[in-house]
Amino acid sequence: MFRKSTGTVRFSDVRLEETAKPVAAGGNAKLIPVCWQKNVWNLAAGTPGSIFCDLRTKPVKTCRYEIELDLPEGVELTAASPWHQYTPERSSDRIVSLPSRKGSAFRTYRIAHDSKFAAALLPDSLAWNNYYRLYLTASGKSAGGSAFFRFYADGKELMPEQNFQINVLPPVAFPQEKIKKERKEKKSLAAINFVVVIVWFLKLSFCFNIV
């Protein structure tokens, strides 16, 4: 009956209000470029790939901030670090590998954030110090699959769990012939440079002899 109903609708009042976008459950995270690709991320087997996590929350000095990543079989988290390195000798934050609550087909990777990185997080600003880098690799035998991301403060989830798909592509083929050609071109260029230097040296010597 409702689908066949017709009539006139009148609005007595219309009002537009600007409201600030709330931070979900105390925190939020955007996975780049996953969020731009309809939650599908392509990773070539044998070649590291990176995901930038735009993490936003109101930092508390006494909090321990952590992220967890559940990855399908054959995909590993090999390194993780802030966008801004605070000491030159650092290469990766410590990664703990654990059995996954998602089942035997997954593996959980947990990273505790450096206190300096956590203290610089901004809840409502697009800033480089909010970015955290994850480096993943996949074996040639991996079929990819679902991945899950969580963000914690003192063991409590700051946001609902996010999930996305990892599509494992064939290994990147590097043609050997092109590399050999580039080496020959470099040798040829070096020979030309050597000849040019000799010619200039002879010219200078000739000028000084005339003087």
C-alpha positions in Angstrom: 0.0 0.0 0.0 2.8 2.5 0.9 4.6 2.0 -2.4 1.5 3.0 -4.3 0.8 6.1 -2.2 1.0 9.5 -3.8 0.6 13.0 -2.4 2.3 16.3 -1.5 5.0 16.7 1.2 5.6 20.2 2.8 8.5 21.2 4.9 7.9 23.8 7.6 11.5 24.6 8.3 15.0 23.7 6.9 18.2 24.3 8.8 21.9 23.5 7.9 24.4 23.2 10.8 28.1 22.5 10.6 29.2 19.8 13.1 32.7 18.6 13.8 33.5 15.1 12.8 34.0 13.1 16.1 37.0 10.9 16.7 35.5 7.4 16.8 35.7 5.7 20.2 38.7 7.9 21.3 40.8 7.4 18.2 40.9 6.9 14.5 43.1 5.5 11.8 43.3 5.7 8.0 45.3 3.2 6.1 46.9 4.7 3.0 46.6 3.8 0.1 44.1 1.1 1.2 41.4 3.6 1.8 41.8 5.0 -1.7 41.5 1.6 -3.4 38.1 0.3 -2.0 39.9 -1.5 0.8 42.0 -3.6 -1.6 45.8 -3.5 -1.4 48.0 -5.0 -4.1 51.4 -6.5 -3.0 53.9 -8.1 -5.4 55.4 -11.4 -4.1 59.0 -11.0 -3.0 58.9 -7.2 -3.1 58.3 -5.1 0.1 55.2 -2.9 0.1 54.3 -0.1 2.5 51.1 1.1 4.2 51.0 4.5 5.9 48.8 4.6 9.0 47.3 8.1 9.7 46.8 7.6 13.4 44.7 10.2 15.3 44.0 10.4 19.0 44.5 12.7 22.0 47.9 11.6 23.3 48.2 10.8 27.0 51.7 10.6 28.4 51.1 7.7 30.6 49.3 5.6 27.9 50.9 2.7 26.0 49.8 2.9 22.4 49.9 -0.2 20.2 48.6 -1.4 16.9 47.9 -5.0 15.8 47.7 -6.4 12.4 46.3 -9.8 11.5 47.7 -11.0 8.2 46.8 -14.1 6.1 49.2 -17.0 5.6 52.2 -16.2 3.5 52.1 -12.4 4.2 54.4 -11.0 6.9 55.0 -7.7 8.6 58.8 -7.2 8.3 59.3 -3.7 9.6 57.5 -0.8 11.2 58.5 2.8 12.1 57.3 6.4 12.4 57.5 8.7 9.4 59.9 10.9 11.4 62.8 9.0 12.9 63.8 10.3 16.3 67.3 8.8 16.4 69.4 8.1 13.3 70.4 4.5 14.2 66.8 3.3 14.4 65.5 1.1 11.6 62.4 -0.6 12.9 60.3 -0.7 16.0 60.1 -4.1 17.8 57.5 -6.4 16.3 56.0 -9.3 18.2 54.5 -12.2 16.3 51.7 -14.1 18.0 49.0 -16.7 17.2 45.9 -15.0 15.8 42.5 -15.1 17.3 41.2 -15.2 13.8 42.4 -18.8 13.4 45.4 -20.8 12.2 45.2 -19.2 8.7 46.3 -15.8 10.2 49.2 -14.4 12.2 49.0 -11.4 14.6 51.7 -8.8 14.6 51.8 -6.3 17.5 53.9 -3.1 17.7 54.2 -0.8 20.7 54.7 2.8 19.7 57.7 4.8 20.7 56.8 7.2 23.5 58.1 10.2 21.5 55.9 9.3 18.5 52.8 8.7 20.7 53.3 12.1 22.4 53.3 13.9 19.1 50.0 12.5 17.8 47.3 15.1 16.9 43.6 14.2 17.0 42.3 16.8 14.5 45.1 17.6 12.2 46.6 16.2 9.0 50.3 16.2 10.0 53.3 14.0 9.1 53.9 13.2 12.7 50.7 11.2 12.7 52.0 8.8 10.1 53.3 5.3 11.0 54.8 3.1 8.3 54.2 -0.7 8.0 56.3 -2.7 5.6 54.9 -6.1 4.4 56.2 -8.9 2.2 54.5 -11.8 0.6 55.7 -15.2 -0.5 55.1 -16.4 -4.0 52.9 -19.2 -2.6 50.6 -16.8 -0.7 47.0 -16.4 -2.0 46.5 -13.2 0.0 43.2 -12.7 1.7 41.6 -10.6 4.5 43.7 -8.5 6.9 42.6 -6.8 10.1 43.9 -3.7 11.8 43.4 -2.6 15.5 44.6 0.5 17.5 45.0 0.3 21.3 45.7 2.5 24.3 46.6 0.6 27.4 45.1 -2.5 26.0 41.7 -0.9 25.1 40.6 -0.6 21.5 40.4 3.1 20.5 38.3 2.4 17.3 36.4 -0.4 15.7 38.5 -3.1 14.0 39.2 -2.3 10.3 39.6 -5.0 7.6 40.9 -5.0 4.1 41.9 -7.4 1.3 45.5 -8.1 0.3 45.9 -9.1 -3.3 49.2 -10.9 -3.9 50.5 -10.3 -7.4 53.2 -12.3 -9.3 56.9 -11.3 -8.5 58.2 -8.3 -10.3 60.3 -9.4 -13.3 63.5 -7.4 -13.8 64.9 -7.9 -17.3 68.6 -8.7 -17.3 69.2 -7.5 -20.8 68.3 -3.9 -19.8 70.7 -4.0 -16.9 73.6 -5.2 -19.2 72.8 -2.4 -21.7 72.8 0.2 -19.0 76.3 -1.0 -17.8 77.6 -0.7 -21.4 76.2 2.8 -21.7 77.8 3.8 -18.4 81.2 2.4 -19.6 80.8 4.3 -22.9 80.0 7.5 -21.1 83.0 7.1 -18.8 85.3 6.6 -21.9 83.9 9.8 -23.5 84.4 11.8 -20.4 88.0 10.5 -20.2 88.7 11.6 -23.8 87.2 15.0 -23.1 89.5 15.5 -20.1 92.5 14.5 -22.1 91.6 17.0 -24.9 91.2 19.8 -22.5 94.5 18.9 -20.8 96.3 19.0 -24.2 94.7 22.4 -25.0 95.8 23.9 -21.7 99.3 22.5 -22.2 99.5 24.0 -25.7 98.4 27.4 -24.4 101.0 27.5 -21.6 103.7 26.4 -24.1 102.8 29.3 -26.4 103.0 31.8 -23.5 
